[in-house]
Amino acid sequence: MKSVYLPVFVLLFSFSINSQAGTFWFPIEGHYPYSSNLKITAIPDLDRNTNSIKTRLWQKGIKNSQTITVKGLNAFTKNGGGDWDFDGVRYNDSQGGTGKKYVWYDNHNGYDFITTGLVKDPQIFSVEAGKVINYDAEYGQVGIEHNINGIIYRTYYTHMKDIPTNVQIIGSKVSKWQLLGRMSNKSKATEPVGVHLHFTTKKKVGTVGDDWVIVDPYGHKPNWPSDTTDDPNNPYLWQ
Ligand SMILES: [Zn+2]
């Protein structure tokens, strides 16, 4: 009789793993997978090489000939212009007054989200369950650590206001969708920013020490060196 149950167990087990993967939803209220009121104005630069134009998402970008640079970030345009659309996620920042579409990513360690429309200063939520490992009042930043099938991730939400007192305490448990604050322009006085969410995801690598790499929770498998082999230097969260 036990042989009847084995396939069921295997099926349930596989399902539980698959249901975990890819569940980092956008941290902003009402915006998943993509809403026209949400814009992504910078993306994670996974190789972190200055002036590199090896993009994520296998989409080729070109450095703007006018070299638009803001606080160390370079802007890149998509070949042929137009928005950067990938599986329900749109990257469509227009900057510089030229009508071109830019994505900012050089040496940038996460996503920048801005919103337009009716919701002002939208609520920010934890993208998964976890525990608070960082709180920085000056930057309006909360860091959450997640254990997903034994793999440790950290997500950082920056430039927030109205951070609830219970998530200001290191070690506090948070649930998926728990309120972490609201989008704002909070930063160091010497680094003024517009209202946006800076969102970083890191993955713990190795078994000793405190070694982390930037990953892209909304990215796709890169085609280097092939579509079926990941670049070990550019790990992707969801495969
Ligand atoms: Zn940013």
Residues whose N, C-alpha, C, O or C-beta is under 5 A from the ligand:
A	BS01	ZN	Y111 D112 H198
